[in-house]
């Protein structure tokens, strides 16, 4: 069984199944590497470094 195809936004790095990011309405890409899950962006040092302002899954690198 094949799962959903995950894509990452080219602008904000949010991981989604959509062709367009639901957060910033930019195109997504299938070419991404690694991911981080942010559960509390207000306390996360990683979220601050990546300029993440919402909780969720984010790719570490998007092409």
PDB file of N, CA, C and O in Angstrom:
ATOM      1  N   UNK A   1       0.837  -1.174   0.000  1.00  0.00           N
ATOM      2  CA  UNK A   1       0.000   0.000   0.000  1.00  0.00           C
ATOM      3  C   UNK A   1       0.888   1.244   0.000  1.00  0.00           C
ATOM      4  O   UNK A   1       1.856   1.317   0.757  1.00  0.00           O
ATOM      5  N   UNK A   2       0.570   2.192  -0.822  1.00  0.00           N
ATOM      6  CA  UNK A   2       1.330   3.421  -0.953  1.00  0.00           C
ATOM      7  C   UNK A   2       0.662   4.518  -0.140  1.00  0.00           C
ATOM      8  O   UNK A   2      -0.554   4.702  -0.201  1.00  0.00           O
ATOM      9  N   UNK A   3       1.473   5.245   0.623  1.00  0.00           N
ATOM     10  CA  UNK A   3       0.964   6.341   1.440  1.00  0.00           C
ATOM     11  C   UNK A   3       0.858   7.622   0.635  1.00  0.00           C
ATOM     12  O   UNK A   3       1.151   7.628  -0.561  1.00  0.00           O
ATOM     13  N   UNK A   4       0.449   8.688   1.263  1.00  0.00           N
ATOM     14  CA  UNK A   4       0.325   9.977   0.574  1.00  0.00           C
ATOM     15  C   UNK A   4       1.698  10.528   0.188  1.00  0.00           C
ATOM     16  O   UNK A   4       2.697  10.244   0.849  1.00  0.00           O
ATOM     17  N   UNK A   5       1.737  11.305  -0.870  1.00  0.00           N
ATOM     18  CA  UNK A   5       2.973  11.953  -1.297  1.00  0.00           C
ATOM     19  C   UNK A   5       3.100  13.265  -0.530  1.00  0.00           C
ATOM     20  O   UNK A   5       2.272  14.166  -0.665  1.00  0.00           O
ATOM     21  N   UNK A   6       4.138  13.351   0.266  1.00  0.00           N
ATOM     22  CA  UNK A   6       4.349  14.561   1.060  1.00  0.00           C
ATOM     23  C   UNK A   6       5.226  15.534   0.281  1.00  0.00           C
ATOM     24  O   UNK A   6       6.194  15.140  -0.370  1.00  0.00           O
ATOM     25  N   UNK A   7       4.868  16.804   0.362  1.00  0.00           N
ATOM     26  CA  UNK A   7       5.591  17.864  -0.326  1.00  0.00           C
ATOM     27  C   UNK A   7       5.891  18.955   0.688  1.00  0.00           C
ATOM     28  O   UNK A   7       5.233  19.052   1.724  1.00  0.00           O
ATOM     29  N   UNK A   8       6.889  19.775   0.384  1.00  0.00           N
ATOM     30  CA  UNK A   8       7.257  20.867   1.281  1.00  0.00           C
ATOM     31  C   UNK A   8       7.147  22.194   0.547  1.00  0.00           C
ATOM     32  O   UNK A   8       7.483  22.298  -0.633  1.00  0.00           O
ATOM     33  N   UNK A   9       6.679  23.192   1.252  1.00  0.00           N
ATOM     34  CA  UNK A   9       6.545  24.532   0.691  1.00  0.00           C
ATOM     35  C   UNK A   9       7.922  25.115   0.403  1.00  0.00           C
ATOM     36  O   UNK A   9       8.836  24.998   1.219  1.00  0.00           O
ATOM     37  N   UNK A  10       8.065  25.736  -0.750  1.00  0.00           N
ATOM     38  CA  UNK A  10       9.343  26.327  -1.131  1.00  0.00           C
ATOM     39  C   UNK A  10       9.647  27.603  -0.344  1.00  0.00           C
ATOM     40  O   UNK A  10      10.802  28.021  -0.271  1.00  0.00           O
ATOM     41  N   UNK A  11       8.629  28.221   0.241  1.00  0.00           N
ATOM     42  CA  UNK A  11       8.836  29.467   0.981  1.00  0.00           C
ATOM     43  C   UNK A  11       8.982  29.227   2.484  1.00  0.00           C
ATOM     44  O   UNK A  11       9.964  29.661   3.087  1.00  0.00           O
ATOM     45  N   UNK A  12       8.002  28.531   3.099  1.00  0.00           N
ATOM     46  CA  UNK A  12       8.010  28.385   4.558  1.00  0.00           C
ATOM     47  C   UNK A  12       8.434  26.994   5.040  1.00  0.00           C
ATOM     48  O   UNK A  12       8.577  26.786   6.244  1.00  0.00           O
ATOM     49  N   UNK A  13       8.639  26.035   4.122  1.00  0.00           N
ATOM     50  CA  UNK A  13       9.093  24.670   4.419  1.00  0.00           C
ATOM     51  C   UNK A  13       8.049  23.791   5.098  1.00  0.00           C
ATOM     52  O   UNK A  13       8.382  22.691   5.539  1.00  0.00           O
ATOM     53  N   UNK A  14       6.820  24.229   5.197  1.00  0.00           N
ATOM     54  CA  UNK A  14       5.746  23.432   5.811  1.00  0.00           C
ATOM     55  C   UNK A  14       5.496  22.183   4.979  1.00  0.00           C
ATOM     56  O   UNK A  14       5.429  22.276   3.754  1.00  0.00           O
ATOM     57  N   UNK A  15       5.358  21.031   5.598  1.00  0.00           N
ATOM     58  CA  UNK A  15       5.099  19.778   4.898  1.00  0.00           C
ATOM     59  C   UNK A  15       3.598  19.567   4.784  1.00  0.00           C
ATOM     60  O   UNK A  15       2.855  19.694   5.758  1.00  0.00           O
ATOM     61  N   UNK A  16       3.166  19.237   3.554  1.00  0.00           N
ATOM     62  CA  UNK A  16       1.756  19.057   3.258  1.00  0.00           C
ATOM     63  C   UNK A  16       1.595  18.065   2.113  1.00  0.00           C
ATOM     64  O   UNK A  16       2.578  17.704   1.468  1.00  0.00           O
ATOM     65  N   UNK A  17       0.381  17.626   1.856  1.00  0.00           N
ATOM     66  CA  UNK A  17       0.080  16.772   0.708  1.00  0.00           C
ATOM     67  C   UNK A  17      -0.378  17.598  -0.488  1.00  0.00           C
ATOM     68  O   UNK A  17      -0.499  17.069  -1.593  1.00  0.00           O
ATOM     69  N   UNK A  18      -0.633  18.878  -0.283  1.00  0.00           N
ATOM     70  CA  UNK A  18      -1.187  19.752  -1.315  1.00  0.00           C
ATOM     71  C   UNK A  18      -0.113  20.257  -2.273  1.00  0.00           C
ATOM     72  O   UNK A  18       1.075  20.252  -1.952  1.00  0.00           O
ATOM     73  N   UNK A  19      -0.554  20.699  -3.465  1.00  0.00           N
ATOM     74  CA  UNK A  19       0.346  21.290  -4.455  1.00  0.00           C
ATOM     75  C   UNK A  19       0.658  22.747  -4.132  1.00  0.00           C
ATOM     76  O   UNK A  19       1.630  23.310  -4.638  1.00  0.00           O
ATOM     77  N   UNK A  20      -0.172  23.351  -3.287  1.00  0.00           N
ATOM     78  CA  UNK A  20       0.018  24.734  -2.854  1.00  0.00           C
ATOM     79  C   UNK A  20      -0.044  24.750  -1.325  1.00  0.00           C
ATOM     80  O   UNK A  20      -0.908  24.111  -0.725  1.00  0.00           O
ATOM     81  N   UNK A  21       0.862  25.472  -0.714  1.00  0.00           N
ATOM     82  CA  UNK A  21       0.924  25.537   0.746  1.00  0.00           C
ATOM     83  C   UNK A  21      -0.343  26.171   1.318  1.00  0.00           C
ATOM     84  O   UNK A  21      -0.757  27.237   0.861  1.00  0.00           O
ATOM     85  N   UNK A  22      -0.967  25.530   2.313  1.00  0.00           N
ATOM     86  CA  UNK A  22      -2.182  26.105   2.914  1.00  0.00           C
ATOM     87  C   UNK A  22      -1.886  27.322   3.790  1.00  0.00           C
ATOM     88  O   UNK A  22      -2.806  28.067   4.130  1.00  0.00           O
ATOM     89  N   UNK A  23      -0.636  27.539   4.159  1.00  0.00           N
ATOM     90  CA  UNK A  23      -0.270  28.653   5.028  1.00  0.00           C
ATOM     91  C   UNK A  23       0.061  29.910   4.225  1.00  0.00           C
ATOM     92  O   UNK A  23      -0.464  30.987   4.508  1.00  0.00           O
ATOM     93  N   UNK A  24       0.939  29.771   3.213  1.00  0.00           N
ATOM     94  CA  UNK A  24       1.406  30.972   2.504  1.00  0.00           C
ATOM     95  C   UNK A  24       1.050  30.983   1.010  1.00  0.00           C
ATOM     96  O   UNK A  24       1.455  31.896   0.290  1.00  0.00           O
ATOM     97  N   UNK A  25       0.306  29.989   0.541  1.00  0.00           N
ATOM     98  CA  UNK A  25      -0.169  29.910  -0.852  1.00  0.00           C
ATOM     99  C   UNK A  25       0.950  29.909  -1.890  1.00  0.00           C
ATOM    100  O   UNK A  25       0.766  30.404  -3.002  1.00  0.00           O
ATOM    101  N   UNK A  26       2.098  29.361  -1.535  1.00  0.00           N
ATOM    102  CA  UNK A  26       3.220  29.217  -2.461  1.00  0.00           C
ATOM    103  C   UNK A  26       3.268  27.770  -2.956  1.00  0.00           C
ATOM    104  O   UNK A  26       2.713  26.885  -2.304  1.00  0.00           O
ATOM    105  N   UNK A  27       3.925  27.508  -4.106  1.00  0.00           N
ATOM    106  CA  UNK A  27       4.012  26.133  -4.621  1.00  0.00           C
ATOM    107  C   UNK A  27       4.844  25.235  -3.705  1.00  0.00           C
ATOM    108  O   UNK A  27       5.738  25.705  -3.000  1.00  0.00           O
ATOM    109  N   UNK A  28       4.537  23.941  -3.728  1.00  0.00           N
ATOM    110  CA  UNK A  28       5.280  22.963  -2.941  1.00  0.00           C
ATOM    111  C   UNK A  28       6.160  22.120  -3.854  1.00  0.00           C
ATOM    112  O   UNK A  28       5.990  22.115  -5.073  1.00  0.00           O
ATOM    113  N   UNK A  29       7.097  21.412  -3.247  1.00  0.00           N
ATOM    114  CA  UNK A  29       8.050  20.602  -3.989  1.00  0.00           C
ATOM    115  C   UNK A  29       8.122  19.210  -3.388  1.00  0.00           C
ATOM    116  O   UNK A  29       7.991  19.041  -2.176  1.00  0.00           O
ATOM    117  N   UNK A  30       8.334  18.205  -4.247  1.00  0.00           N
ATOM    118  CA  UNK A  30       8.542  16.840  -3.762  1.00  0.00           C
ATOM    119  C   UNK A  30       9.983  16.626  -3.320  1.00  0.00           C
ATOM    120  O   UNK A  30      10.291  15.631  -2.664  1.00  0.00           O
ATOM    121  N   UNK A  31      10.856  17.544  -3.672  1.00  0.00           N
ATOM    122  CA  UNK A  31      12.275  17.409  -3.363  1.00  0.00           C
ATOM    123  C   UNK A  31      12.626  18.149  -2.078  1.00  0.00           C
ATOM    124  O   UNK A  31      12.915  19.345  -2.089  1.00  0.00           O
ATOM    125  N   UNK A  32      12.596  17.413  -0.974  1.00  0.00           N
ATOM    126  CA  UNK A  32      12.940  17.968   0.323  1.00  0.00           C
ATOM    127  C   UNK A  32      13.633  16.896   1.142  1.00  0.00           C
ATOM    128  O   UNK A  32      13.506  15.703   0.865  1.00  0.00           O
ATOM    129  N   UNK A  33      14.372  17.335   2.158  1.00  0.00           N
ATOM    130  CA  UNK A  33      15.124  16.397   2.987  1.00  0.00           C
ATOM    131  C   UNK A  33      14.932  16.726   4.456  1.00  0.00           C
ATOM    132  O   UNK A  33      14.883  17.894   4.844  1.00  0.00           O
ATOM    133  N   UNK A  34      14.826  15.687   5.265  1.00  0.00           N
ATOM    134  CA  UNK A  34      14.716  15.824   6.702  1.00  0.00           C
ATOM    135  C   UNK A  34      13.499  16.610   7.136  1.00  0.00           C
ATOM    136  O   UNK A  34      12.966  17.416   6.373  1.00  0.00           O
ATOM    137  N   UNK A  35      13.063  16.379   8.347  1.00  0.00           N
ATOM    138  CA  UNK A  35      11.963  17.199   8.855  1.00  0.00           C
ATOM    139  C   UNK A  35      12.029  17.320  10.364  1.00  0.00           C
ATOM    140  O   UNK A  35      12.652  16.513  11.054  1.00  0.00           O
ATOM    141  N   UNK A  36      11.375  18.341  10.844  1.00  0.00           N
ATOM    142  CA  UNK A  36      11.288  18.602  12.271  1.00  0.00           C
ATOM    143  C   UNK A  36       9.818  18.855  12.592  1.00  0.00           C
ATOM    144  O   UNK A  36       9.093  19.456  11.799  1.00  0.00           O
ATOM    145  N   UNK A  37       9.392  18.395  13.748  1.00  0.00           N
ATOM    146  CA  UNK A  37       8.023  18.639  14.195  1.00  0.00           C
ATOM    147  C   UNK A  37       8.079  19.658  15.329  1.00  0.00           C
ATOM    148  O   UNK A  37       8.710  19.424  16.360  1.00  0.00           O
ATOM    149  N   UNK A  38       7.422  20.774  15.126  1.00  0.00           N
ATOM    150  CA  UNK A  38       7.387  21.840  16.126  1.00  0.00           C
ATOM    151  C   UNK A  38       6.071  21.728  16.887  1.00  0.00           C
ATOM    152  O   UNK A  38       4.995  21.811  16.294  1.00  0.00           O
ATOM    153  N   UNK A  39       6.159  21.539  18.197  1.00  0.00           N
ATOM    154  CA  UNK A  39       4.945  21.414  19.012  1.00  0.00           C
ATOM    155  C   UNK A  39       4.629  22.687  19.798  1.00  0.00           C
ATOM    156  O   UNK A  39       3.480  22.921  20.171  1.00  0.00           O
ATOM    157  N   UNK A  40       5.651  23.506  20.046  1.00  0.00           N
ATOM    158  CA  UNK A  40       5.443  24.787  20.732  1.00  0.00           C
ATOM    159  C   UNK A  40       6.436  25.797  20.167  1.00  0.00           C
ATOM    160  O   UNK A  40       7.554  25.929  20.666  1.00  0.00           O
ATOM    161  N   UNK A  41       6.017  26.505  19.124  1.00  0.00           N
ATOM    162  CA  UNK A  41       6.929  27.406  18.422  1.00  0.00           C
ATOM    163  C   UNK A  41       7.391  28.581  19.287  1.00  0.00           C
ATOM    164  O   UNK A  41       8.416  29.196  18.993  1.00  0.00           O
ATOM    165  N   UNK A  42       6.656  28.893  20.336  1.00  0.00           N
ATOM    166  CA  UNK A  42       7.043  30.027  21.183  1.00  0.00           C
ATOM    167  C   UNK A  42       8.257  29.710  22.055  1.00  0.00           C
ATOM    168  O   UNK A  42       8.992  30.616  22.445  1.00  0.00           O
ATOM    169  N   UNK A  43       8.470  28.428  22.364  1.00  0.00           N
ATOM    170  CA  UNK A  43       9.582  28.029  23.225  1.00  0.00           C
ATOM    171  C   UNK A  43      10.705  27.317  22.470  1.00  0.00           C
ATOM    172  O   UNK A  43      11.746  27.016  23.055  1.00  0.00           O
ATOM    173  N   UNK A  44      10.510  27.047  21.196  1.00  0.00           N
ATOM    174  CA  UNK A  44      11.468  26.265  20.419  1.00  0.00           C
ATOM    175  C   UNK A  44      12.581  27.131  19.835  1.00  0.00           C
ATOM    176  O   UNK A  44      12.321  28.097  19.118  1.00  0.00           O
ATOM    177  N   UNK A  45      13.824  26.770  20.153  1.00  0.00           N
ATOM    178  CA  UNK A  45      14.982  27.468  19.599  1.00  0.00           C
ATOM    179  C   UNK A  45      15.101  27.182  18.100  1.00  0.00           C
ATOM    180  O   UNK A  45      15.486  28.062  17.329  1.00  0.00           O
ATOM    181  N   UNK A  46      14.775  25.962  17.691  1.00  0.00           N
ATOM    182  CA  UNK A  46      14.812  25.603  16.269  1.00  0.00           C
ATOM    183  C   UNK A  46      13.793  26.418  15.487  1.00  0.00           C
ATOM    184  O   UNK A  46      14.095  26.899  14.394  1.00  0.00           O
ATOM    185  N   UNK A  47      12.598  26.580  16.027  1.00  0.00           N
ATOM    186  CA  UNK A  47      11.563  27.375  15.362  1.00  0.00           C
ATOM    187  C   UNK A  47      12.023  28.827  15.197  1.00  0.00           C
ATOM    188  O   UNK A  47      11.764  29.449  14.167  1.00  0.00           O
ATOM    189  N   UNK A  48      12.685  29.346  16.181  1.00  0.00           N
ATOM    190  CA  UNK A  48      13.192  30.721  16.083  1.00  0.00           C
ATOM    191  C   UNK A  48      14.234  30.843  14.981  1.00  0.00           C
ATOM    192  O   UNK A  48      14.210  31.798  14.205  1.00  0.00           O
ATOM    193  N   UNK A  49      15.150  29.880  14.909  1.00  0.00           N
ATOM    194  CA  UNK A  49      16.204  29.906  13.882  1.00  0.00           C
ATOM    195  C   UNK A  49      15.647  29.724  12.473  1.00  0.00           C
ATOM    196  O   UNK A  49      16.188  30.269  11.511  1.00  0.00           O
ATOM    197  N   UNK A  50      14.556  28.951  12.355  1.00  0.00           N
ATOM    198  CA  UNK A  50      13.951  28.705  11.043  1.00  0.00           C
ATOM    199  C   UNK A  50      12.839  29.704  10.713  1.00  0.00           C
ATOM    200  O   UNK A  50      12.209  29.598   9.660  1.00  0.00           O
ATOM    201  N   UNK A  51      12.593  30.669  11.598  1.00  0.00           N
ATOM    202  CA  UNK A  51      11.520  31.669  11.434  1.00  0.00           C
ATOM    203  C   UNK A  51      10.144  31.019  11.305  1.00  0.00           C
ATOM    204  O   UNK A  51       9.339  31.430  10.469  1.00  0.00           O
ATOM    205  N   UNK A  52       9.875  30.018  12.120  1.00  0.00           N
ATOM    206  CA  UNK A  52       8.594  29.310  12.123  1.00  0.00           C
ATOM    207  C   UNK A  52       7.683  29.951  13.151  1.00  0.00           C
ATOM    208  O   UNK A  52       8.070  30.133  14.305  1.00  0.00           O
ATOM    209  N   UNK A  53       6.459  30.296  12.728  1.00  0.00           N
ATOM    210  CA  UNK A  53       5.523  30.962  13.624  1.00  0.00           C
ATOM    211  C   UNK A  53       4.261  30.151  13.899  1.00  0.00           C
ATOM    212  O   UNK A  53       3.335  30.639  14.547  1.00  0.00           O
ATOM    213  N   UNK A  54       4.222  28.898  13.401  1.00  0.00           N
ATOM    214  CA  UNK A  54       3.086  28.012  13.666  1.00  0.00           C
ATOM    215  C   UNK A  54       3.600  26.606  13.940  1.00  0.00           C
ATOM    216  O   UNK A  54       4.631  26.207  13.400  1.00  0.00           O
ATOM    217  N   UNK A  55       2.895  25.857  14.769  1.00  0.00           N
ATOM    218  CA  UNK A  55       3.261  24.476  15.047  1.00  0.00           C
ATOM    219  C   UNK A  55       2.965  23.603  13.837  1.00  0.00           C
ATOM    220  O   UNK A  55       2.057  23.901  13.061  1.00  0.00           O
ATOM    221  N   UNK A  56       3.731  22.521  13.671  1.00  0.00           N
ATOM    222  CA  UNK A  56       3.507  21.592  12.567  1.00  0.00           C
ATOM    223  C   UNK A  56       4.787  20.922  12.125  1.00  0.00           C
ATOM    224  O   UNK A  56       5.811  21.016  12.802  1.00  0.00           O
ATOM    225  N   UNK A  57       4.731  20.226  10.958  1.00  0.00           N
ATOM    226  CA  UNK A  57       5.890  19.550  10.381  1.00  0.00           C
ATOM    227  C   UNK A  57       6.546  20.458   9.355  1.00  0.00           C
ATOM    228  O   UNK A  57       5.870  21.065   8.524  1.00  0.00           O
ATOM    229  N   UNK A  58       7.882  20.548   9.419  1.00  0.00           N
ATOM    230  CA  UNK A  58       8.631  21.403   8.506  1.00  0.00           C
ATOM    231  C   UNK A  58       9.840  20.660   7.964  1.00  0.00           C
ATOM    232  O   UNK A  58      10.498  19.915   8.690  1.00  0.00           O
ATOM    233  N   UNK A  59      10.130  20.865   6.687  1.00  0.00           N
ATOM    234  CA  UNK A  59      11.316  20.272   6.065  1.00  0.00           C
ATOM    235  C   UNK A  59      12.538  21.074   6.445  1.00  0.00           C
ATOM    236  O   UNK A  59      12.463  22.287   6.640  1.00  0.00           O
ATOM    237  N   UNK A  60      13.679  20.383   6.552  1.00  0.00           N
ATOM    238  CA  UNK A  60      14.922  21.068   6.862  1.00  0.00           C
ATOM    239  C   UNK A  60      15.557  21.670   5.608  1.00  0.00           C
ATOM    240  O   UNK A  60      16.223  22.702   5.684  1.00  0.00           O
ATOM    241  N   UNK A  61      15.351  21.026   4.452  1.00  0.00           N
ATOM    242  CA  UNK A  61      15.887  21.538   3.187  1.00  0.00           C
ATOM    243  C   UNK A  61      14.869  21.284   2.075  1.00  0.00           C
ATOM    244  O   UNK A  61      14.361  20.171   1.936  1.00  0.00           O
ATOM    245  N   UNK A  62      14.579  22.300   1.301  1.00  0.00           N
ATOM    246  CA  UNK A  62      13.627  22.204   0.183  1.00  0.00           C
ATOM    247  C   UNK A  62      14.318  22.681  -1.090  1.00  0.00           C
ATOM    248  O   UNK A  62      14.983  23.717  -1.093  1.00  0.00           O
ATOM    249  N   UNK A  63      14.158  21.926  -2.163  1.00  0.00           N
ATOM    250  CA  UNK A  63      14.723  22.338  -3.453  1.00  0.00           C
ATOM    251  C   UNK A  63      13.626  22.771  -4.369  1.00  0.00           C
ATOM    252  O   UNK A  63      13.889  23.157  -5.508  1.00  0.00           O
TER     253      UNK A  63
END
